[in-house]
């Protein structure tokens, strides 16, 4: 087991807002929370705000949050988080502008079958395969999913998905648990794998993803963050305001709504447990006015969900959560490749800490491990650009230039051999001559990606959990499935 923490490359080269403009967004969000407030559909959450001294109208279910509660919450939230892997070689440190990319997102209703090129409903086998591939991809630093388990009772879908993640990846896991009950089960399962809740708290290899509802609402599902806050396990807060839909029709108006919703959730978390770790995702997203869909591939999305959000997170001195691998394109190809490169590079150069959605197509409707393999290559390029170059005597190489002189050749120079590792060698994209490409079968990128997937599935074997742990996890899932399906039958009948 390695004790070395992975410290990602530092972004922050791209900054769209001045300090004055960042403060203007913050002050606008404070005004929204103090004057307009948020609607809250959880009696438990209403009670927490009421006890803290917020202005709570129980009849209208409206909470207005004073500035001092927000300031106190921001000051209490930790500025850095060690997000661990089941294997410590995968530990990542969320701080400042350090950049990490993640495989997938929340469950996708469809997958693109890399063997048949069909769009279909995914199941357990697909979730296992996508998780194995994500675990193997070198540029994927944390794990979500590019599938969903839809061949089990729908009430227990998330439990089965979480069990698969725990079994088939050794990287940090960020996942959605859209109820307090599911969050409780996640913590129970995480503690089983860790050995105890105390050990899970010491080395948190799971984190919760939660979405406040836009515009300006906390629903009963946000009770999920109460259990994680009490357990002191990281929580990523990521609202989805769409400009012109659930937010004003401007990039900045959408950012104000996203900032307000995130600050409300951070305040709630810190009221539950001061100093609980939170990851800021005050997104301002974009709606395409022609389709009404979230426009993952638009430049405005890249600005609001990544560049501006990252500046706000640094203003609050909090770790951040954004997008990098998302695309509106329906197939791996020119559109999706361009969209992934734009988002991955903008997010990385903005210094977003956790950058997710690698492998998403069709605006998040379709998961594709083929696309994830391609995104992994794009992310490698983005990371290399973010790392930048060194400017010193050795790299300026004046002495070598003088020695070789005009008309000379640098191929045989020791200096060249010593620095060849500075250049990123592609694992997927073809850089051979045209003739070499032809003689190798003239394979396009999708074909090479599919071949790589099959190779990974045959060869990649993450360290398995012990049999007793696997059996205990399975029992938790079975128990949860029984309880959830029984509850649903009672509600229906």
C-alpha positions as CSV (number, residue, x, y, z in Angstrom):
1,X,0.0,0.0,0.0
2,X,1.4,3.4,-1.1
3,X,1.5,6.3,1.3
4,X,2.1,8.9,-1.5
5,X,-0.9,11.2,-2.1
6,X,-1.6,12.1,-5.7
7,X,-1.3,15.8,-6.1
8,X,-3.0,16.8,-9.4
9,X,-1.6,19.5,-11.7
10,X,-2.6,23.1,-10.7
11,X,-5.0,24.9,-12.9
12,X,-6.1,28.5,-12.4
13,X,-4.6,29.8,-15.6
14,X,-8.1,30.8,-16.8
15,X,-10.0,33.5,-14.9
16,X,-13.0,35.2,-16.4
17,X,-14.0,37.4,-13.5
18,X,-12.2,40.1,-11.7
19,X,-12.1,40.1,-7.9
20,X,-14.8,42.8,-7.9
21,X,-17.0,40.7,-10.1
22,X,-16.6,37.6,-7.9
23,X,-17.7,39.7,-4.9
24,X,-20.7,41.0,-6.9
25,X,-21.9,37.4,-7.5
26,X,-21.4,36.6,-3.8
27,X,-23.3,39.7,-2.7
28,X,-26.1,39.0,-5.1
29,X,-26.4,35.5,-3.7
30,X,-26.5,36.9,-0.1
31,X,-29.3,39.2,-1.1
32,X,-31.3,36.3,-2.7
33,X,-30.9,34.1,0.4
34,X,-31.7,37.0,2.8
35,X,-34.6,38.6,1.0
36,X,-36.1,35.9,-1.3
37,X,-35.0,32.9,0.5
38,X,-35.5,29.2,-0.4
39,X,-38.4,26.9,-0.2
40,X,-37.9,23.8,1.9
41,X,-40.0,20.6,1.7
42,X,-38.4,18.8,4.7
43,X,-39.7,19.4,8.2
44,X,-36.4,18.2,9.5
45,X,-34.4,20.7,7.5
46,X,-36.9,23.5,8.4
47,X,-36.3,22.7,12.0
48,X,-32.5,22.9,11.7
49,X,-32.7,26.4,10.1
50,X,-35.3,27.5,12.6
51,X,-33.2,26.4,15.6
52,X,-30.2,28.3,14.1
53,X,-32.1,31.6,14.0
54,X,-33.0,31.8,10.3
55,X,-36.3,33.4,9.3
56,X,-38.6,30.3,8.8
57,X,-42.2,30.6,7.5
58,X,-43.6,27.1,8.2
59,X,-46.9,27.8,6.4
60,X,-45.1,28.8,3.2
61,X,-42.2,26.5,3.8
62,X,-39.9,29.5,3.1
63,X,-36.5,29.9,4.7
64,X,-34.6,33.2,4.6
65,X,-31.0,32.9,5.7
66,X,-29.2,35.8,7.3
67,X,-25.7,36.7,6.1
68,X,-24.0,35.8,9.4
69,X,-25.1,32.2,9.2
70,X,-23.7,31.9,5.7
71,X,-20.4,33.6,6.7
72,X,-20.0,31.3,9.7
73,X,-20.7,28.2,7.5
74,X,-18.1,29.2,4.9
75,X,-15.5,29.8,7.5
76,X,-16.1,26.5,9.2
77,X,-16.0,24.3,6.1
78,X,-12.5,22.9,5.5
79,X,-10.4,24.2,2.7
80,X,-8.9,20.9,1.7
81,X,-10.1,17.3,1.7
82,X,-8.2,14.0,1.4
83,X,-10.4,11.9,-0.9
84,X,-9.1,8.4,-0.6
85,X,-9.1,5.3,-2.7
86,X,-9.7,1.8,-1.4
87,X,-6.0,1.4,-2.3
88,X,-4.1,4.4,-1.0
89,X,-2.1,4.7,-4.2
90,X,-5.3,6.3,-5.6
91,X,-5.6,9.0,-2.8
92,X,-6.2,12.5,-4.2
93,X,-5.8,15.8,-2.3
94,X,-8.6,18.4,-3.0
95,X,-7.0,21.8,-2.4
96,X,-6.5,25.1,-4.2
97,X,-6.6,24.6,-7.9
98,X,-5.4,21.0,-8.1
99,X,-7.2,19.2,-10.9
100,X,-8.6,15.6,-11.1
101,X,-10.8,14.0,-13.7
102,X,-13.6,11.4,-13.0
103,X,-15.2,8.6,-14.8
104,X,-18.9,9.1,-15.5
105,X,-21.6,10.7,-13.4
106,X,-25.0,9.6,-12.1
107,X,-26.8,6.6,-13.7
108,X,-27.6,7.0,-17.4
109,X,-30.9,5.6,-18.7
110,X,-29.2,4.3,-21.8
111,X,-25.9,3.0,-22.9
112,X,-24.2,2.7,-26.2
113,X,-23.3,-1.0,-26.5
114,X,-19.7,-1.0,-27.7
115,X,-20.1,-4.5,-29.2
116,X,-23.3,-3.9,-31.2
117,X,-23.5,-0.1,-31.5
118,X,-27.1,-0.3,-30.2
119,X,-28.6,2.1,-27.7
120,X,-30.3,0.1,-24.9
121,X,-31.2,0.0,-21.3
122,X,-28.2,-0.9,-19.1
123,X,-28.1,-3.6,-16.4
124,X,-25.8,-5.1,-13.7
125,X,-23.4,-6.6,-16.3
126,X,-23.0,-3.2,-17.9
127,X,-22.3,-1.5,-14.6
128,X,-19.6,-4.0,-13.7
129,X,-17.9,-3.6,-17.1
130,X,-18.0,0.2,-17.1
131,X,-16.6,0.2,-13.6
132,X,-13.8,-2.1,-14.5
133,X,-12.9,0.0,-17.5
134,X,-13.0,3.2,-15.5
135,X,-10.8,1.7,-12.8
136,X,-8.2,0.8,-15.5
137,X,-8.1,4.2,-17.3
138,X,-5.0,6.0,-16.3
139,X,-6.4,9.6,-16.4
140,X,-9.5,8.8,-14.4
141,X,-8.8,9.8,-10.8
142,X,-12.1,9.1,-9.2
143,X,-15.2,7.1,-10.1
144,X,-18.9,7.6,-10.8
145,X,-20.7,5.6,-13.5
146,X,-21.5,5.4,-17.2
147,X,-24.4,3.0,-16.8
148,X,-27.2,2.2,-14.4
149,X,-28.6,-1.0,-13.0
150,X,-32.1,-1.3,-14.4
151,X,-32.6,-5.0,-14.2
152,X,-33.3,-4.9,-10.5
153,X,-36.3,-3.5,-8.6
154,X,-36.1,0.3,-9.4
155,X,-36.4,1.2,-5.7
156,X,-33.1,-0.6,-5.0
157,X,-31.2,0.5,-8.1
158,X,-28.8,2.8,-6.3
159,X,-27.9,0.2,-3.7
160,X,-27.0,-2.3,-6.4
161,X,-24.9,0.3,-8.2
162,X,-23.1,1.4,-5.1
163,X,-22.3,-2.3,-4.3
164,X,-20.8,-2.7,-7.7
165,X,-18.6,0.4,-7.3
166,X,-17.3,-0.8,-3.9
167,X,-16.5,-4.2,-5.5
168,X,-14.9,-3.2,-8.8
169,X,-12.9,-0.1,-8.2
170,X,-10.1,0.9,-5.9
171,X,-10.4,4.6,-6.8
172,X,-12.3,7.3,-4.8
173,X,-16.1,6.9,-5.3
174,X,-18.5,9.9,-5.6
175,X,-22.1,8.9,-5.9
176,X,-25.7,9.9,-5.6
177,X,-28.0,8.7,-2.8
178,X,-31.3,10.5,-3.4
179,X,-32.8,9.9,0.0
180,X,-31.8,9.8,3.7
181,X,-32.3,6.1,3.7
182,X,-30.0,5.4,0.8
183,X,-27.4,7.7,2.4
184,X,-27.6,5.7,5.6
185,X,-27.1,2.5,3.7
186,X,-24.1,3.9,1.8
187,X,-22.5,4.8,5.1
188,X,-23.2,1.3,6.4
189,X,-21.7,-0.3,3.3
190,X,-18.7,2.0,3.4
191,X,-18.0,1.2,7.0
192,X,-18.1,-2.5,6.2
193,X,-15.5,-2.1,3.5
194,X,-13.3,0.2,5.7
195,X,-13.7,-2.0,8.8
196,X,-15.6,0.6,10.9
197,X,-17.2,4.0,10.6
198,X,-14.2,5.4,12.4
199,X,-11.8,4.0,9.8
200,X,-14.0,5.3,7.0
201,X,-13.9,8.8,8.6
202,X,-10.1,8.5,8.8
203,X,-9.8,7.5,5.2
204,X,-13.0,8.5,3.3
205,X,-13.1,6.7,0.0
206,X,-16.8,7.5,-0.6
207,X,-18.4,10.9,-1.0
208,X,-22.0,12.0,-1.5
209,X,-23.3,13.8,-4.5
210,X,-26.5,15.8,-3.9
211,X,-28.5,18.2,-6.1
212,X,-30.6,21.0,-4.5
213,X,-33.7,21.6,-6.8
214,X,-33.7,24.7,-8.9
215,X,-34.8,27.3,-8.6
216,X,-34.0,27.8,-4.9
217,X,-35.4,24.7,-3.3
218,X,-34.3,22.0,-0.8
219,X,-36.4,18.9,-1.1
220,X,-36.9,15.9,1.2
221,X,-34.1,14.2,-0.7
222,X,-31.6,16.7,0.7
223,X,-32.0,15.0,4.0
224,X,-29.4,12.7,2.6
225,X,-26.7,15.3,3.4
226,X,-27.7,15.3,7.1
227,X,-26.4,11.7,7.7
228,X,-23.2,12.3,5.7
229,X,-22.6,15.6,7.6
230,X,-23.0,13.9,11.0
231,X,-20.6,11.1,9.8
232,X,-18.1,13.8,8.7
233,X,-17.9,12.2,5.2
234,X,-17.4,14.6,2.2
235,X,-20.5,16.0,0.4
236,X,-20.4,17.5,-3.1
237,X,-23.2,20.0,-3.6
238,X,-24.3,20.5,-7.2
239,X,-27.5,22.3,-8.2
240,X,-28.7,22.4,-11.8
241,X,-30.1,25.8,-12.6
242,X,-30.7,26.2,-16.3
243,X,-30.5,29.7,-17.8
244,X,-33.9,30.7,-19.2
245,X,-35.6,27.8,-17.6
246,X,-35.0,27.4,-13.8
247,X,-32.7,30.4,-13.7
248,X,-32.6,33.9,-15.4
249,X,-31.7,33.9,-19.1
250,X,-28.1,35.0,-18.6
251,X,-25.0,33.2,-17.7
252,X,-24.5,35.3,-14.6
253,X,-28.1,35.1,-13.5
254,X,-27.8,31.3,-13.6
255,X,-24.6,31.5,-11.6
256,X,-26.3,33.6,-8.9
257,X,-29.0,31.0,-8.5
258,X,-26.5,28.1,-8.4
259,X,-24.3,30.0,-5.9
260,X,-27.4,30.7,-3.7
261,X,-28.5,27.1,-3.7
262,X,-25.0,25.8,-2.9
263,X,-24.5,28.3,-0.1
264,X,-27.9,27.3,1.4
265,X,-26.8,23.6,1.4
266,X,-23.4,24.5,2.9
267,X,-25.0,26.4,5.6
268,X,-27.3,23.5,6.4
269,X,-24.4,21.1,6.5
270,X,-22.3,23.3,8.9
271,X,-25.3,23.7,11.1
272,X,-25.6,19.9,11.4
273,X,-21.9,19.4,12.0
274,X,-19.4,22.3,12.1
275,X,-16.3,21.6,10.0
276,X,-17.9,18.8,8.0
277,X,-16.2,18.5,4.6
278,X,-18.0,20.0,1.6
279,X,-17.2,20.3,-2.1
280,X,-18.6,23.4,-3.8
281,X,-20.5,23.1,-7.1
282,X,-22.4,26.4,-7.5
283,X,-23.1,25.7,-11.2
284,X,-24.7,28.1,-13.6
285,X,-25.9,25.9,-16.5
286,X,-27.2,26.7,-19.9
287,X,-30.5,25.7,-21.6
288,X,-30.6,25.5,-25.4
289,X,-33.6,27.8,-26.2
290,X,-34.6,25.7,-29.2
291,X,-34.7,22.3,-27.5
292,X,-35.1,23.1,-23.8
293,X,-32.2,20.8,-23.1
294,X,-29.2,21.4,-20.9
295,X,-26.5,22.4,-23.4
296,X,-23.5,20.5,-22.2
297,X,-21.5,21.4,-25.3
298,X,-22.1,25.1,-25.3
299,X,-19.3,27.6,-24.4
300,X,-21.6,29.3,-21.9
301,X,-21.9,25.9,-20.1
302,X,-18.1,25.7,-19.9
303,X,-18.0,29.2,-18.5
304,X,-20.8,28.9,-15.9
305,X,-20.3,25.3,-14.8
306,X,-16.5,25.5,-14.7
307,X,-14.7,28.8,-15.1
308,X,-16.9,31.0,-13.0
309,X,-17.8,28.3,-10.5
310,X,-14.1,27.6,-9.9
311,X,-13.5,31.3,-9.1
312,X,-16.3,31.3,-6.7
313,X,-15.0,28.2,-4.9
314,X,-11.6,29.7,-4.5
315,X,-13.2,32.9,-3.2
316,X,-14.9,30.7,-0.5
317,X,-11.6,28.7,-0.1
318,X,-13.5,25.4,-0.8
319,X,-12.8,22.4,-3.0
320,X,-14.8,22.5,-6.2
321,X,-16.7,20.1,-8.5
322,X,-17.4,20.6,-12.2
323,X,-17.7,19.0,-15.7
324,X,-15.1,17.8,-18.2
325,X,-16.2,14.7,-20.1
326,X,-19.7,15.7,-21.0
327,X,-21.0,16.1,-24.6
328,X,-24.3,16.7,-26.4
329,X,-23.1,14.5,-29.3
330,X,-25.0,11.2,-29.6
331,X,-22.0,9.2,-30.8
332,X,-18.3,9.2,-30.3
333,X,-17.0,11.5,-33.1
334,X,-16.3,15.0,-34.1
335,X,-19.0,16.8,-32.1
336,X,-18.5,14.9,-28.9
337,X,-14.7,15.1,-29.2
338,X,-14.8,18.8,-29.6
339,X,-17.2,19.3,-26.7
340,X,-15.2,17.1,-24.4
341,X,-11.9,18.9,-25.2
342,X,-13.6,22.2,-24.6
343,X,-15.0,21.3,-21.2
344,X,-12.0,19.3,-20.1
345,X,-9.5,22.0,-20.9
346,X,-11.7,24.9,-19.6
347,X,-12.4,23.0,-16.3
348,X,-8.7,22.1,-15.9
349,X,-7.3,25.5,-16.7
350,X,-9.9,27.0,-14.4
351,X,-8.6,24.9,-11.5
352,X,-11.7,22.8,-10.8
353,X,-10.8,20.0,-8.3
354,X,-13.2,17.2,-9.3
355,X,-14.1,17.2,-13.0
356,X,-16.7,14.5,-13.8
357,X,-18.8,13.1,-16.6
358,X,-16.1,11.4,-18.7
359,X,-18.0,9.0,-21.0
360,X,-21.3,10.9,-21.2
361,X,-23.1,11.3,-24.5
362,X,-26.4,13.0,-25.5
363,X,-26.4,15.4,-22.6
364,X,-26.1,12.7,-20.0
365,X,-28.8,10.4,-21.4
366,X,-26.3,7.9,-22.8
367,X,-23.3,6.3,-21.1
368,X,-20.5,4.9,-23.3
369,X,-17.3,3.2,-22.2
370,X,-16.1,3.7,-25.8
371,X,-16.5,7.4,-25.3
372,X,-14.9,7.2,-21.9
373,X,-11.8,5.6,-23.4
374,X,-11.6,8.5,-25.9
375,X,-12.2,11.0,-23.2
376,X,-9.4,9.5,-21.2
377,X,-7.0,10.3,-24.1
378,X,-8.4,13.9,-24.3
379,X,-8.0,14.3,-20.6
380,X,-4.4,13.3,-20.8
381,X,-3.9,16.1,-23.4
382,X,-5.7,18.6,-21.1
383,X,-3.6,17.5,-18.1
384,X,-0.4,18.0,-20.1
385,X,-1.4,21.5,-21.2
386,X,-2.3,22.4,-17.6
387,X,1.1,21.3,-16.4
388,X,2.7,23.8,-18.7
389,X,6.4,24.0,-19.5
390,X,9.6,24.8,-17.5
391,X,11.7,27.7,-18.4
392,X,15.2,27.3,-17.1
393,X,18.7,27.0,-18.5
394,X,18.4,23.2,-19.1
395,X,15.1,23.5,-20.9
396,X,16.1,26.6,-22.9
397,X,19.0,24.4,-24.0
398,X,21.3,27.2,-25.4
399,X,24.4,25.1,-24.8
400,X,23.0,22.2,-26.8
401,X,21.9,24.5,-29.6
402,X,25.4,26.0,-29.7
403,X,27.1,22.5,-29.8
404,X,24.9,21.2,-32.6
405,X,24.9,24.4,-34.6
406,X,23.2,25.4,-37.8
407,X,22.2,22.5,-40.0
408,X,22.9,20.0,-37.2
409,X,20.8,17.1,-35.8
410,X,19.5,16.9,-32.3
411,X,18.3,13.3,-32.5
412,X,21.5,11.7,-31.1
413,X,22.0,14.3,-28.4
414,X,22.0,13.0,-24.8
415,X,19.9,16.1,-23.8
416,X,17.2,14.9,-26.3
417,X,17.1,11.4,-24.7
418,X,16.9,12.9,-21.2
419,X,13.9,15.0,-22.1
420,X,11.9,12.7,-24.3
421,X,9.6,12.0,-21.4
422,X,8.4,15.6,-21.5
423,X,6.3,14.8,-24.5
424,X,2.9,13.0,-24.1
425,X,2.8,9.8,-26.2
426,X,-0.7,9.0,-27.3
427,X,-2.1,5.6,-26.2
428,X,-5.1,5.8,-28.5
429,X,-4.8,8.4,-31.3
430,X,-2.8,7.5,-34.3
431,X,0.3,9.6,-35.0
432,X,2.0,7.3,-37.5
433,X,2.6,8.0,-41.1
434,X,-0.3,7.4,-43.5
435,X,1.4,4.3,-44.9
436,X,2.0,2.8,-41.5
437,X,-1.7,3.5,-40.6
438,X,-2.9,1.8,-43.7
439,X,-0.7,-1.2,-43.3
440,X,-1.9,-1.6,-39.7
441,X,-5.5,-2.0,-40.9
442,X,-6.6,1.7,-41.3
443,X,-8.4,1.6,-38.0
444,X,-10.5,4.5,-37.0
445,X,-10.5,5.8,-33.4
446,X,-13.7,4.0,-32.4
447,X,-12.3,0.7,-33.5
448,X,-9.1,1.2,-31.5
449,X,-11.2,2.2,-28.5
450,X,-13.4,-0.9,-28.7
451,X,-10.3,-3.1,-28.9
452,X,-8.9,-1.4,-25.9
453,X,-12.1,-2.0,-23.9
454,X,-12.0,-5.7,-24.6
455,X,-8.3,-5.9,-23.6
456,X,-9.1,-4.2,-20.3
457,X,-12.0,-6.4,-19.6
458,X,-9.8,-9.5,-20.1
459,X,-6.8,-8.3,-18.2
460,X,-7.7,-5.7,-15.6
461,X,-8.3,-7.3,-12.1
462,X,-8.7,-4.8,-9.3
463,X,-7.9,-6.2,-5.8
464,X,-11.1,-7.9,-4.7
465,X,-12.8,-7.4,-1.4
466,X,-12.7,-10.3,1.0
467,X,-15.4,-12.9,0.8
468,X,-16.9,-12.0,4.2
469,X,-17.0,-8.3,3.2
470,X,-18.7,-9.1,-0.1
471,X,-21.3,-11.2,1.6
472,X,-22.0,-8.5,4.2
473,X,-22.4,-5.9,1.4
474,X,-24.8,-8.3,-0.4
475,X,-26.9,-8.7,2.7
476,X,-27.2,-4.9,3.2
477,X,-28.4,-4.6,-0.4
478,X,-30.9,-7.5,-0.1
479,X,-32.2,-6.0,3.2
480,X,-32.5,-2.6,1.6
481,X,-34.3,-4.0,-1.4
482,X,-36.8,-5.8,0.8
483,X,-37.5,-2.7,2.9
484,X,-37.7,-0.3,-0.1
485,X,-40.0,-2.5,-2.2
486,X,-42.2,-3.3,0.8
487,X,-42.5,0.4,1.5
488,X,-43.4,1.1,-2.1
489,X,-46.1,-1.6,-2.2
490,X,-47.7,-0.2,1.0
491,X,-47.7,3.3,-0.5
492,X,-49.4,2.0,-3.7
493,X,-51.9,-0.1,-2.0
